Amino acid sequence: MSTYLSSISSRSLAPRSTAPTVICALCRRSLSSSLLLRSGHNRWSKIRHKKGAADAKKNTQNSNFSKNLTLYSKLFGSDPRLNSRLATVIAVAKKAGMPKANIDIAIARGQGKSSSGAGLESLTVEIMMPSSVAMVVEVETENKLRALQDLRGIIRKCGGTITPIAYLFTRLGRIVLKGKSDDDFDGIMMQALEAGAEDVEQDENGDVVLWTQPNTTHQVAQAMSEAISAEILDSDIIWSPVADKVKLDRSTAAASINSLLAALRNESDVQAIYANVERGTVSEELWETIEDNLDM
């Protein structure tokens, strides 16, 4: 009997198994983030960031194609068989992956119509953004009320307000002709002034920029393009700031403007966006994204 009690006593006093401790440790490890998981998360973040940048670049590219398709349709007609410049842009846009439906919409817009043949109405939206940045958005749409409602939601979400600011801008005609290395700039200037241009200059790319009254812009563009055999890179009536531009120094304000521009460029009815803004201390990368989405 004493031997049996001694045996029980020795078993009750023996060290307990360490198995529960091992299980708890395993549980703790399973609930923590491993290096492998964190690495996967970071990799997905990088992929998502790269995809977002690629999508933004493609949207900008398609926006530029649309603008050129509309321009050449307006200046030289909507039939690519009779309009070699339009045919060239169509070929390049298709090769870059621009949907045929979007190409047809841009060409029809140059004729003042929708892809269904309905007439388009013009709408100008005036916006004030944080840091006193004023923006003018030009819209062509089949339905003004619907377009305005959609844009109000986008603008409000990005921190902007629709309010009269057009007095901060003036209307000017601007034509950009592709420059050539053997151009006689003085000769071009004389021809442009005779054709109706009010000022002529050369930009940093060597292209010729003509400034006109709004009502003579497209006539001067056609005349000068034929006179000097130059490609028309742009011909439009723009909103030009009448005072000094606002410098973008605050990254939060710049990010809001960038978000608004990206959202507006996704709206097929939006034709052009102007702003009284220039780069301040914001990063070069952010400013380039903003600049790409403005018709400056």
C-alpha positions as CSV (number, residue, x, y, z in Angstrom):
1,M,0.0,0.0,0.0
2,S,2.7,2.5,0.9
3,T,4.5,1.6,-2.3
4,Y,1.3,2.4,-4.3
5,L,0.8,5.8,-2.5
6,S,4.4,6.6,-3.1
7,S,4.0,5.9,-6.8
8,I,0.9,8.2,-7.0
9,S,2.7,10.9,-5.1
10,S,5.8,10.8,-7.3
11,R,3.6,10.9,-10.5
12,S,1.6,14.0,-9.2
13,L,4.8,15.8,-8.4
14,A,6.5,15.0,-11.7
15,P,7.1,17.9,-14.2
16,R,4.2,18.5,-16.6
17,S,4.5,17.9,-20.3
18,T,5.7,20.9,-22.3
19,A,3.3,20.1,-25.2
20,P,0.9,22.9,-24.4
21,T,3.7,25.4,-24.5
22,V,4.8,24.2,-27.9
23,I,1.2,24.5,-29.2
24,C,0.9,28.0,-27.9
25,A,4.1,29.0,-29.5
26,L,2.8,27.6,-32.8
27,C,-0.4,29.5,-32.3
28,R,1.5,32.7,-31.7
29,R,3.5,32.2,-34.9
30,S,0.5,31.4,-37.0
31,L,-1.2,34.7,-35.9
32,S,1.8,36.9,-36.8
33,S,2.8,38.2,-40.2
34,S,5.6,36.2,-41.7
35,L,8.3,37.8,-43.8
36,L,6.9,35.8,-46.7
37,L,3.4,37.3,-46.3
38,R,4.8,40.8,-45.9
39,S,6.9,40.3,-49.0
40,G,3.8,39.2,-51.0
41,H,1.8,42.2,-49.8
42,N,4.6,44.6,-50.9
43,R,4.9,42.8,-54.2
44,W,1.1,43.2,-54.9
45,S,1.3,46.9,-53.9
46,K,4.1,47.5,-56.4
47,I,2.2,45.6,-59.1
48,R,-1.0,47.6,-58.4
49,H,1.0,50.9,-58.5
50,K,2.6,50.0,-61.8
51,K,-0.7,49.0,-63.2
52,G,-2.3,52.3,-62.1
53,A,0.6,54.2,-63.7
54,A,0.2,52.2,-67.0
55,D,-3.6,52.8,-67.0
56,A,-3.1,56.5,-66.5
57,K,-0.5,56.6,-69.3
58,K,-2.9,54.8,-71.7
59,N,-5.8,57.1,-70.8
60,T,-3.6,60.1,-71.6
61,Q,-2.5,58.5,-74.9
62,N,-6.0,57.8,-75.9
63,S,-7.1,61.3,-75.0
64,N,-4.4,62.7,-77.3
65,F,-5.5,60.4,-80.1
66,S,-9.1,61.6,-79.6
67,K,-8.1,65.2,-79.7
68,N,-6.1,64.7,-83.0
69,L,-8.9,62.6,-84.6
70,T,-11.4,65.3,-83.7
71,L,-9.1,68.1,-85.0
72,Y,-8.4,66.5,-88.4
73,S,-12.0,65.6,-88.8
74,K,-13.0,69.2,-88.2
75,L,-10.3,70.7,-90.4
76,F,-10.2,68.4,-93.4
77,G,-13.4,66.2,-93.3
78,S,-14.4,62.9,-91.7
79,D,-13.6,60.5,-94.6
80,P,-10.1,59.0,-94.1
81,R,-10.1,58.2,-97.9
82,L,-10.1,61.9,-98.6
83,N,-8.2,63.0,-95.5
84,S,-4.7,61.5,-95.4
85,R,-3.9,63.2,-92.0
86,L,-7.0,61.6,-90.4
87,A,-6.1,58.3,-92.0
88,T,-2.6,58.4,-90.4
89,V,-3.9,59.1,-86.9
90,I,-6.5,56.3,-87.2
91,A,-3.8,53.8,-88.2
92,V,-1.5,54.8,-85.3
93,A,-4.4,54.8,-82.8
94,K,-5.5,51.4,-83.9
95,K,-2.0,50.0,-83.6
96,A,-1.8,51.5,-80.0
97,G,-4.9,49.6,-79.1
98,M,-7.5,52.4,-79.1
99,P,-11.0,50.8,-79.4
100,K,-12.7,51.4,-82.8
101,A,-15.8,52.7,-81.1
102,N,-13.7,55.5,-79.4
103,I,-12.1,56.3,-82.8
104,D,-15.6,56.7,-84.4
105,I,-16.8,58.9,-81.5
106,A,-13.8,61.2,-81.9
107,I,-14.2,61.5,-85.7
108,A,-18.0,62.2,-85.3
109,R,-17.3,64.8,-82.7
110,G,-15.2,66.8,-85.2
111,Q,-18.4,67.1,-87.2
112,G,-20.3,68.3,-84.2
113,K,-22.2,65.0,-83.8
114,S,-22.3,61.9,-81.6
115,S,-21.4,58.5,-83.0
116,S,-25.2,57.9,-83.5
117,G,-25.5,61.1,-85.5
118,A,-27.2,63.2,-82.9
119,G,-26.1,66.8,-82.5
120,L,-23.8,67.8,-79.6
121,E,-24.3,70.6,-77.2
122,S,-21.4,72.6,-75.7
123,L,-21.0,73.1,-72.0
124,T,-18.4,75.0,-70.0
125,V,-17.8,74.1,-66.3
126,E,-15.9,76.5,-64.0
127,I,-14.2,75.1,-61.0
128,M,-12.3,76.4,-58.0
129,M,-9.9,74.0,-56.3
130,P,-8.0,74.2,-53.0
131,S,-5.0,76.7,-53.0
132,S,-7.1,79.0,-55.3
133,V,-6.5,77.0,-58.5
134,A,-9.1,77.9,-61.1
135,M,-10.1,75.4,-63.8
136,V,-12.2,75.6,-66.9
137,V,-13.6,72.3,-68.4
138,E,-15.0,72.2,-71.9
139,V,-17.7,69.6,-72.6
140,E,-19.5,68.4,-75.6
141,T,-22.5,66.1,-74.9
142,E,-25.8,64.9,-76.1
143,N,-27.4,65.6,-72.7
144,K,-26.2,68.7,-70.7
145,L,-28.2,68.0,-67.6
146,R,-26.8,64.4,-67.3
147,A,-23.2,65.5,-68.1
148,L,-23.4,68.4,-65.5
149,Q,-24.8,66.0,-62.8
150,D,-22.0,63.5,-63.4
151,L,-19.3,66.2,-63.3
152,R,-20.7,67.8,-60.1
153,G,-20.3,64.4,-58.3
154,I,-16.7,64.1,-59.5
155,I,-15.7,67.6,-58.6
156,R,-17.3,67.5,-55.2
157,K,-15.5,64.2,-54.4
158,C,-12.2,65.7,-55.2
159,G,-12.7,68.8,-53.0
160,G,-13.6,71.3,-55.7
161,T,-16.5,73.7,-56.1
162,I,-18.4,74.8,-59.2
163,T,-18.3,78.6,-59.2
164,P,-17.8,81.5,-61.7
165,I,-14.1,81.9,-62.4
166,A,-14.0,82.6,-66.2
167,Y,-13.0,86.2,-65.5
168,L,-9.5,84.8,-64.6
169,F,-9.0,83.7,-68.2
170,T,-9.2,85.1,-71.7
171,R,-10.0,83.3,-75.0
172,L,-7.2,83.0,-77.6
173,G,-6.7,81.0,-80.7
174,R,-3.6,78.8,-80.6
175,I,-2.1,76.9,-83.5
176,V,1.0,74.6,-83.3
177,L,2.7,73.6,-86.5
178,K,5.5,71.0,-86.6
179,G,8.8,72.7,-87.1
180,K,11.6,71.6,-89.4
181,S,15.3,72.1,-89.0
182,D,15.6,74.1,-92.3
183,D,12.7,76.5,-91.4
184,D,13.1,80.2,-92.1
185,F,11.4,81.5,-89.0
186,D,11.4,85.1,-90.1
187,G,9.8,84.1,-93.4
188,I,7.2,82.0,-91.6
189,M,6.4,84.9,-89.2
190,M,5.7,87.2,-92.2
191,Q,3.5,84.6,-93.8
192,A,1.6,84.0,-90.6
193,L,1.0,87.7,-89.9
194,E,-0.3,88.1,-93.5
195,A,-2.6,85.0,-93.0
196,G,-4.2,86.6,-89.9
197,A,-2.0,85.6,-87.0
198,E,-1.5,88.2,-84.2
199,D,1.8,86.7,-82.8
200,V,4.3,84.0,-83.7
201,E,6.8,82.2,-81.6
202,Q,8.9,79.0,-81.4
203,D,8.6,76.6,-78.5
204,E,11.3,74.5,-76.9
205,N,10.7,71.6,-79.4
206,G,11.3,73.9,-82.4
207,D,7.6,73.9,-83.3
208,V,5.9,77.1,-84.5
209,V,3.2,78.5,-82.3
210,L,0.7,81.0,-83.8
211,W,-1.7,83.1,-81.8
212,T,-4.9,84.4,-83.3
213,Q,-8.3,85.8,-82.6
214,P,-10.7,82.9,-81.7
215,N,-12.9,83.4,-84.8
216,T,-10.0,83.1,-87.3
217,T,-8.1,80.2,-85.7
218,H,-9.0,77.3,-88.0
219,Q,-8.7,79.3,-91.2
220,V,-5.2,80.5,-90.3
221,A,-4.2,76.9,-89.4
222,Q,-5.3,75.6,-92.8
223,A,-3.7,78.4,-94.7
224,M,-0.4,78.1,-92.9
225,S,-0.3,74.3,-93.0
226,E,-0.6,74.5,-96.8
227,A,1.7,77.5,-97.2
228,I,4.7,75.9,-95.5
229,S,3.8,72.2,-95.9
230,A,3.7,71.7,-92.1
231,E,1.8,69.2,-90.0
232,I,-0.8,70.8,-87.7
233,L,-0.1,69.5,-84.2
234,D,-2.8,71.6,-82.5
235,S,-5.4,74.1,-83.5
236,D,-7.8,75.2,-80.8
237,I,-9.4,78.1,-79.0
238,I,-8.0,78.0,-75.5
239,W,-8.6,79.6,-72.1
240,S,-5.4,81.5,-71.2
241,P,-4.9,82.9,-67.6
242,V,-5.0,86.7,-67.5
243,A,-2.8,87.0,-64.4
244,D,0.1,85.2,-62.8
245,K,-0.4,81.4,-62.4
246,V,-0.8,79.8,-59.0
247,K,2.3,77.8,-57.9
248,L,1.6,74.3,-56.7
249,D,3.6,74.0,-53.4
250,R,1.3,71.8,-51.2
251,S,1.4,68.1,-52.1
252,T,-2.1,67.5,-50.7
253,A,-3.6,70.2,-53.0
254,A,-1.6,68.9,-55.9
255,A,-2.9,65.3,-55.2
256,S,-6.5,66.6,-55.2
257,I,-6.0,68.3,-58.5
258,N,-4.3,65.3,-60.0
259,S,-7.2,63.0,-58.9
260,L,-9.8,65.4,-60.4
261,L,-7.9,65.6,-63.7
262,A,-7.6,61.8,-63.9
263,A,-11.4,61.4,-63.2
264,L,-12.3,64.1,-65.7
265,R,-10.2,62.6,-68.5
266,N,-12.1,59.3,-68.0
267,E,-15.3,61.2,-69.0
268,S,-15.8,60.9,-72.8
269,D,-17.8,64.2,-72.9
270,V,-14.8,66.2,-71.6
271,Q,-12.9,67.8,-74.4
272,A,-10.4,70.1,-72.8
273,I,-9.2,71.2,-69.3
274,Y,-7.4,74.5,-68.5
275,A,-6.0,75.8,-65.2
276,N,-4.1,78.8,-63.9
277,V,-1.5,76.7,-62.3
278,E,2.3,76.0,-62.6
279,R,4.8,73.9,-60.8
280,G,6.0,75.1,-57.4
281,T,7.8,72.8,-55.0
282,V,5.7,69.6,-55.7
283,S,7.7,66.7,-57.1
284,E,8.5,66.6,-60.8
285,E,6.8,63.2,-61.2
286,L,3.5,64.6,-59.8
287,W,3.7,67.8,-61.8
288,E,4.3,65.9,-65.1
289,T,1.2,63.8,-64.5
290,I,-0.8,67.0,-63.9
291,E,0.7,68.7,-66.9
292,D,-0.1,65.8,-69.2
293,N,-3.8,66.1,-68.4
294,L,-4.0,69.8,-69.0
295,D,-4.5,71.6,-72.3
296,M,-2.0,74.3,-71.5
